[in-house]
Structures are given as structure tokens and as C-alpha cells.
Amino acid sequence: MSKRILIAEDELSSREMLATFGKMHGYEVTSVADGRDLLLSVADEQFDLIITDLMMMGLDGATATDIFKMHDTTTPVIALTSLSPQETERLKNKFIRIFHKPCNFTELYNYVESLIGK
């Protein structure tokens, strides 16, 4: 059975590219457009990994991550952001890793594979 990844990204083209790249690497991918849908998906399904954009309209990725971790969810979370490393310094303990945009998808999915396998 394939490992399952949830992708939360508000920019459609980025979301589609992340999902396509994940599927090409053998993962089952669910993608959503915001933090609210991220929370709904996590409540309904099990995932091996979550990749979330930090800055999304409505509920952002950092806040959504805080909320679902309050419910003892141990799913690792990778953040994507266009914020500078200095701006994300205070957030780094919330995530297994933060990738800065533009993100190298090969590097991202190599890291995903090192975390959860295939």
C-alpha cells in the first residue's frame, strides 16, 4: 500500500505540481487549498505526512498544524513558505522541516522518502 500525503497549498499551480510530483514518486496524494480543509481531511483520514504552505487565506498552515497537534496527532508536517529564514525562525519547532520557495521538488521528495519511505 502506498504512503499517503496530504498537501495544503492555496496556489493552484503549486498544489497541482506538488501533487503530480508526489504521485510520480509513488505516493497517494490528497490536496486541499487551505488550512480549514487541511483540518477536515486530517479529521477524516490518516496520512503518513502533511506538506503545508504557511501563508494561506483564511486558516494558515502554522495555525492548522497547531490545532491538529492539540488532538495528539503525530503525523509529521513539512512547511513550504516564501518567508525568509529569519521570519520562520519562531516556527521551526512546529515542523519537521521548512522548505523555502521556490522549492526544489526533487529535494523535497527525496526528504519525504527519507522520512516515510514509499
Buried (B, 14 or more C-beta within 10 A) or exposed (E): EEBBBBBBBBBEEBBEBBBEBBEEBEBBBBBBBBBBBBBEBBEEEEBBBBBBBBBBEEBBBBBBBEBBBEEEBEBBBBBBBEBEEEEBEEBEEBBBBBBBEEBEBEEBBEBBBEBBEE
